[in-house]
Amino acid sequence: MMEVVIRQPFERFYLEHRDGVLAHLRRLLGAQAAEDAFQETFLRALRAYPKLKHADNLRAWVLTIATNVAVDDRRRLRPQVPDVPDIATLDEPLPREELRELTAGLPPTERAAVFLRYGYDLSYAQIGDALGSSTDAARQATSSGVRRLRREEKR
């Protein structure tokens, strides 16, 4: 037996949920970006609304769409990660020249993380921004590089 889905008209659905969705998007994206994301959210909802199989929790459904729109927006705005420069080829004087030779055998990301941490005394958050990654990823790359250097030193 086919289940009958009873949905309210989309306009009424929109009027009931617009304030909550806009507030949610403002928390996620800030006031300016939330306006565009709000429109995209309800556009996606309008497209999917006729295909809903059940209408039990429309608030959660539309907030999920809004969250996905916010995530898509943040991904699109994330800066592209530039290639990590080969520190050995830089012509400018570096704060700690001994790091150039010491880190020469590390993989590029670990090398850059170790160099930025100990050569320029940057925080993990700043290193993550420079490498286009998270603070935790920067901490991990630095830690891995230091462990690799310690293993090499013991040999």
BELLINGI-V389848 format. One record per pair of residues at least 6 apart in sequence whose ideal C-beta (glycine too) atoms are under 8 Angstrom apart, sorted by sequence separation. I is the first residue (numbers start at 1). J is the second residue. D is the distance in whole Angstrom. If there is no record, write none. Layout:
# BELLINGI-V389848
<<I,J,D> <I,J,D>>
This chain:
# BELLINGI-V389848
<<7,13,8> <28,34,8> <94,100,6> <116,122,5> <128,134,5> <131,137,7> <87,94,7> <103,110,8> <104,111,8> <117,124,8> <128,135,5> <131,138,6> <25,33,8> <26,34,4> <29,37,6> <103,111,5> <106,114,7> <122,130,7> <127,135,8> <128,136,8> <133,141,8> <25,34,4> <28,37,8> <52,61,8> <128,137,6> <116,126,7> <117,127,6> <125,135,5> <128,138,4> <131,141,7> <103,114,5> <116,127,5> <124,135,5> <127,138,4> <22,34,6> <25,37,5> <87,99,8> <88,100,6> <103,115,6> <124,136,8> <25,38,6> <87,100,6> <125,138,7> <113,127,6> <116,130,6> <124,138,5> <127,141,8> <99,114,7> <112,127,8> <124,139,5> <127,142,7> <22,38,5> <25,41,7> <45,61,8> <87,103,7> <88,104,6> <99,115,5> <21,38,6> <45,62,5> <48,65,8> <112,130,8> <113,131,7> <124,142,7> <99,118,6> <112,131,6> <18,38,8> <21,41,6> <42,62,8> <45,65,6> <99,119,5> <21,42,7> <41,62,7> <44,65,5> <86,108,7> <96,118,7> <109,131,6> <96,119,5> <18,42,7> <41,65,5> <84,108,5> <87,111,6> <95,119,5> <41,66,4> <44,69,7> <84,109,6> <87,112,7> <94,119,6> <95,120,6> <113,138,6> <117,142,5> <84,111,7> <85,112,8> <114,141,8> <14,42,6> <38,66,8> <41,69,5> <84,112,4> <87,115,6> <113,141,4> <114,142,6> <37,66,7> <40,69,5> <112,141,8> <113,142,4> <110,141,5> <114,145,4> <13,45,8> <37,69,5> <109,141,5> <110,142,7> <113,145,6> <114,146,6> <37,70,6> <110,144,5> <111,145,7> <10,45,8> <110,145,3> <114,149,7> <10,46,6> <13,49,7> <37,73,6> <36,73,8> <28,66,8> <107,145,8> <110,148,7> <10,49,5> <20,59,7> <24,63,6> <28,67,7> <106,145,5> <33,73,6> <17,58,7> <21,62,6> <25,66,5> <29,70,5> <7,49,7> <17,59,6> <21,63,7> <24,66,5> <28,70,4> <103,145,7> <106,148,6> <20,63,7> <24,67,7> <105,148,8> <106,149,7> <25,69,8> <29,73,6> <7,52,6> <13,58,6> <17,62,5> <21,66,5> <25,70,6> <29,74,8> <103,149,7> <5,52,6> <8,55,8> <84,131,7> <102,149,7> <105,152,7> <5,53,6> <7,55,5> <5,54,6> <6,55,7> <13,62,8> <3,53,8> <5,55,6> <81,131,7> <82,132,7> <3,54,8> <81,132,3> <80,132,7> <81,133,8> <79,132,6> <78,132,8>>
